[in-house]
Amino acid sequence: MAMSKKISIQLSEQSIKKAIKDLEQYKKDLNRKIEIFTEKLARKGVEIAERQVNKSPLGKTVTLRTEVKNADGISRVVLIATGEIKQSEDYPPFNTLLAIEFGAGIHYNPVPNPNADKFGLGVGSFPGQIHAYEDYWFYWDEKQQKWLPTHGVEATMPMYKASVEIIESVKDVAKEVFG
């Protein structure tokens, strides 16, 4: 059923019943298309987020998933990313997703994530920088049982870039789904 379907009605019981049936079918079609619309946008977001996560050496520590909720003509899809928490005696807990999203170290991240200020996070915001120097620092490697130098992690910004892609795609996806 096209989204611009006209429903004509006459003042008769049969015509009113047909109009009600047509409206119920229109509502059903609209709800189905809303679900398709949100799922297509979510897929675009997941595709971009996965690509950006996989660009990072820490990418294997991040999981992505979506939660879909459809009720009463409202369709919600949430893209959720979860990073591993790395712990050390010398540092507070370190979330790998935050390192991938906002970067760690100015060597790879001279320009911060555009949302860094909004969340109070960003390059160089890791607390207790006791092993940090100009553009590198040392971290304790559990496997090798020694301190190793690093320039940090480049911010590949999976969630930021996914949100930008979703926002930029809304109009095209709406045209595709709703006609």
Order of alpha helices (4+ residues) and beta strands (2+ residues): alpha-beta-beta-beta-beta-alpha-alpha-beta-beta-alpha
